[in-house]
């Protein structure tokens, strides 16, 4: 399998990178022995543009992608959030490579009733824009919401957040010394459900459980190595999304928390459907603030139980949600191949 992977490689950050789903999937491709050519549309656009002004390099980024595909001859093109790449460019690549399959992945949520028109257009409309030109669309929300993106030519499927043994290399389930009991990282916006919830949690916990919410409530946001340090020195992690209750949706935060062996706290609601993936033996499920507070106190007092649940969750996540397994699912779904595994989410695939 020859793959061109179009994603933001963040070369211009010079090592101060954000956590990247694309990198986890790339590592999965390599571990599956696929031949992979990476293409960073944003970096190419910047490096080829006059005065390094990225928008001025858009045409060059598209032209060089065609050149890359002509030279590399991929069987499969996987697109991340590569907004600089035009649909016309993909059509030109199909003329050169009629047998190539093209998939588009979108990691952002599908909610829209909470958001501005601008935000809706930046996500749902982005997916709709790709519908006519791709063979598969993968989205980190499940359920009936996916059917709105179906055409007679494509398959639409749920995409879980992948972990990676190289990037998620901590095992906090084995540790006993930490800087804090509980952490949450997310840039604060007062309109978010999580902003209010985190503030109420600070008040409810007091000094009984040490809790830091980086990016809100007086704690600065952390990136790069600073973020890795917070992950490595936290006993438990809070998995909060901007808005809750969308089927199977989580940001890639869940992969970072569970993949590194933090005891991970998840909302327990029928709408989120997370119990389809996890059990009480693998995560801390909570229905409301009061239950979360009580369970956090229990796990702080009983560290053996905390370590056992966190270890089971980490092992489960690395087995079922590894980058190599997730990318194999994406390839098999796009090409209509028999599944190599009983993927926990394989019923979340929609074809006409």
N, C-alpha and C positions, 0 to 999 in steps of 0.2 A: 504494500500500500504506500503510495507516494502522496504526501499531503503538503499543500501550501497553507500555512496558518497565518491569517491576517489579524494582527492584534497590536495594541500599544505596548511596546517593549520597554518604554520609559527609559530609553538610553540617555536622554537629555537630563535625567535626574542624577546621573553620575553616582549611582549606588543608593541614593535615598529614595528607594522605591516604596510604593504602596503594596499591600498584599495583593497578589494577582491570581485570579482564577485561570487566566490564560497560561501563566507559567506552570500551574499545577497540571493543566491539560497537556501542555507541551511535554512535561516530564512523563506523563502517562503515555503519550505517543511514542516516545523514545523507549520506554520500558516494554511497550508492545512490539518493538522492532519495526515500527513504521519509519520510512524515510521522510524527514520533515524539513521543509524550507520555511523559515520564519520571515514574515514581511511586516514591518512596523510602519503603517501608513503615516502616522503623525510625525515620526522621526524623519522618514524619507521626505515628506513635504517640507519640513523645517530645514533640513540640510541642503535641499536642492533649490530653495526659494531665494530670491534676491534679498539680501540683508537678513537672511534666516527668518523672514516673516512668514509663518506657516501657511496662512491662507493663499499666499502668492505661489506656493508650491503644489497646490492641489492638482493641477493638470499633470505636473511631473510625476506625482505619486501614482496617479492612475495609469500614465503611460508606462512607468517602470513596473507596475504590477502585471500588465499585459506581457511585457518583456520577460519578467520572472516566470510567468506560467508557460510562455513559449519555450523558454530554456529548460525549465525543470520538468514540464509535462506531468502535472499532478493527476492522480485519479480522483482526489477529493480536495475541495477547498473549504476550509472552516473559517468563517468570518466572526470576529468579535464585534465590539462596538467601534467599527471602522467607518465613521460617518463621512470621511473624506472620499471614500470609494464610491463611484457612481454606478448606478444600475447599467448604464450604457457600457461601462468597462466590463462588467460581468457578461453582458451579451456578446461583446467582442471576443472574450475568452472562450465562450461556448462555440463560436465559429471556428476558432483555432483547435479546440478540443471538444468535439461533439459528445464524447462519452463521459466527460467530467461531471461529478456530482458536487453541488454547492449547498452548504448548510450555513445558517445564520443563527447565532446564539445571542440572547438578550437576557442579561442578569438583573434587570430592573423590575420592580413590581408592576402589576397591572391595575392597581387601584387608580381611580381618577376622580371620584366624587369629592375627595379631600383637597385636590390639587388645583392649581391655577390652570388656565387654558394653555399657557406656555409649557407647563410641566407635562400636561397630557400630550401635547404635540411632540414633546421630546422623547416620549417612550412609546405609547401605543401607535402613534402615527409613524414612528420609525419602523416598527414591526410591519405595519401595513405597507409601508414603502417597499419593503423587501419581498413581500408576498409573491409578486408576479415573476420574480427572477431566481428564486432559490428552490431547491428540491426538499429542504427540510428546515424547520424552524424549531429551536429549542428555547424554552422559557422556564424561569425558576418559579413559576406559579403553576398549579395543577388544576384539574377539574374542568367544568363546562366552559370556563372563560377562554380556554385554548381554542375552542371551535370557531371563534370569530375570525381566526387567522387561516382557516383552511381554504384551499382552492382545489381544483380537480387535479392539479399537478404536484402538490406538495404534501408532506406529512408534518404534523405539528405535535410536539411532544414535550413532556415535562423534563427539566434539566436539574438534577440535584447539584448541590455545591460540593465540589471535589476537594479531597484532602491529598496531601503528598508527604511521603515519609521523609523527603529531604527538607522541605520547607517547614513542615509541622514536626519538628524533631525533638520537642520537649515531651517529657512524660511526667506531668505534675502529679499523676496518681501515685507515683513512687516517692514523692518528696514529702518532707515533714516541716520544713521551715519556709515561711513566706513573708512578704512585706505586707500583705493585706489578705483578708478573708475573701472578699468579693470585689470584682471589677466589672465595669461596663465602659466600652469605648464607642463613641458616636457623636458626631458634631451636633450640638444642641440647637434645636429650633423649637420655640415655645408653642408652635402649633402642633407639634408631634405628640401623640399619645405617650411616647416614652419619656419625654421631658418632664411631664407632670408626674408620671409614675415613679421615675427615678428620684424626684424631689421628695415625694411622699415616703419612699423607701428609706431615704436618708433619715428622715424624722422618726420613722417607726423603729429603725434599728438602733439609733442612738450610738452608744459606745459598746453595745453588746456584740456587734459584728462589724468589723472594720470594712468600710465600703468606700470605694473611690469611683466616681463616674467621670472619666476623662472626656473632655469636650463639652461639658456642661456643669452647671451648679458650682462654679468656681474652680474647677479643675481644667487645666489647658488640654487641648487635644494632643495626641502623640502619634508620631509616624516613624517609619523606618526602624532603626535599631531601638529607639525609645519604646515603640509599640511592642517589639519583640521582648524587651525587658519586662514590660508590664505583664505580658502573657506568661513569661517564665517565672514570675514572682507572685502569681495570684493563685489562691487555693480554689476558688470557684468563679465562674463567669456567668454573667446575665445576658441572655440572648433576647434582646428587645428589637423589634422592627418599628419603623416609623408609624405604621398603622398595623394592627393585628387582625387576624381572623380570615386571611386569604388562604385558600387551600394549598397546603404543603409549602407555602412560601417562607423562606428565610433569606436574609442577606448571607453573604459568604462568611459572616461572623461565626456561624454555627460550625463550619469546618475548622476554623482556627481554634475555637474553644475546645470542641470535642477531640479534634485531631491532636491537640497538645496535652490532653489528659486533664483539663480543668473539669471539675464537676459543673455541668452545664444546666442552667435553669431555663425551662421552656414553659410557655403558656400551655395550659391544658384546656383546650376548647374543641368542641366538635367541628367548628369551622376550620380550624388550622389543620386538623387531621394528623398531627405529628405522632400520635400513638400508632399510626400505620407503620412507622419507621422505628420507634423507640419504645422502651418499657421503663417502668419504675426502677428496674435493676440497672438501668444505663444512664438515666438523666434524673434531674429533680424537676418533676412536673408540679406546677402550681396553678390554682384556679383564680386566686385573688391575692391582694396584698397581704392580708392577715395570714393566709396559709403559707405564702412565701417566707414571711418573717419567721414563723414557727419552724418551718423545715430548715431554714438557714441556721437557726439556733441549734437544732438537733444535730446537723452535720458538723457544725463547729465543735460541739461537745464530743461527738463520736467520730474521731478521725479515721478509725479503722473502717467504719461504714462509708465515710466520704471517699477513701481511697479505693474501696471495693467497687462502688458504683462508678466512679470516674474511670477506673481501669477497664471495666466492662464496656462503658460507653466509648472509650478510645479504641479498644480492640474492634468493637462492632463498626465504628465509623471507618477505620482504616481498611477493614475487610470489604465492606459493601459500597463505600463511597470513595474509594481510591481513584486517583486520576486515570490510571490505566483501565480500571473497570468502567468508569464513566465515559471515557473516549471510545472504548470498544462498543459500548451501547450506542453512542452517537453514530459511529460508522455503520453498525449493523442496522440501526433504524433507518438511516438515510438510504442505504442500499437495499433494504428489504431482506436482509439475511436472517437466518435462524439465530436466535439469541444463544450466546455462549454461557450465560449464567441466568439464574432466576433472579432478575433484577427486582428489587423491592418495589419499584415504581413502574414496571413495564406495562401495567394496565392504563397508564396515563399517556397513551399514544393514539393519535386520532388521524384516520385516513378516510377519504371518501370512497 
